[in-house]
Amino acid sequence: MLPTLRIEKIDQGEYHGRILDGRELLGEVWQPTIADVIGEAARHYQPAPKAFNVYYGPVSVGTTLREAMLYDAETLAQRLVRLEVNLAS
């Protein structure tokens, strides 16, 4: 099973990421941006999986390769925000 990264906005400039295996909490990440949460989770979660399921609130960019999380976190973060905004409108 692939781990899931669930990101939530706590406040302006404060985001919390939970790394889960089903309902089991495997790790947590606190960073100032969504992209930083994505990159931090990909860099430091061990053992390093090949991919994560990545969510921001109710939206997801789906199964995402770890390499994309490491090298394209900003694009992934922008996609998540756009999806969340479009869902809310």
N, C-alpha and C positions, 0 to 999 in steps of 0.2 A: 504494500500500500504506500502511496506517495504521501508525504506530509503536506498539510495545508497551512498556508500563511494567511491569517486573518488580521487585517489592519483596520484600526479605528482611530478616528480623530478624537483626541482628548480635549485639546484647546488649540488656539492658533500657535503653530510652531511646536506642537507636541503630539506625536503619533505613537501608538502602541501596537506592536505586532505580536500575535500569539502563534506559535508553531505547534500544530496539533497532529496527532495520529488518531483519527476518529474523534473521540471526546477527551483523550488523554493529552494533557499539556506537556509538551516536550521542551519548550523554551519560550522566552519572551525577549522582545527587542523594544527599546524606547529610543526614538530619534526625532529630530526636528522636521523632517519631511517624509513623505510617503516613499520617495525614491531611496532615501537613506535607510528606511526600514527594510525595503526590498534587498538592497545591497548588503546590509548588515546580516540579514537572515541567511543569504546565500554564502557569505564569507565565513560565518562563524558556526553555523549549525553543523554538528558532527554526529554520526558519520554523514558526510556530504552526499545527499541524494542526487540523482541525475536531474530531477525536476520537482517542482512544488505546484500545488494548486493555489493560486493567488487570488484573494478576495480583498475588496475595500468596501466595508459595509455590506450591502446586499448584492453588489456586482462582482463579477469575476472576469479576469482575462484568461481563465481556463488553466490548463496544465502548461506550465512555463519551464523551459529548460533552465537549469542553474546558470549556465553560461550567459543566457539572455538577462538573467537577474543581475549578474555581475557586471556586464558590459553595456546594458541598455536599460538600466533601472529607471532613468528619467522618462523614457518613452513609455514604459509600462505604467509608470505613475500617472502620466498624462492621459493614457487610455482609460485607466480606472476612474479618474476624476471626470472625464467626459461621459463615460457610461453612467456614473452616479448622478451627474447633473441631468442628463437626458432622461433617466428613469424618474427623477423627482419632478420633471416638468410635465 
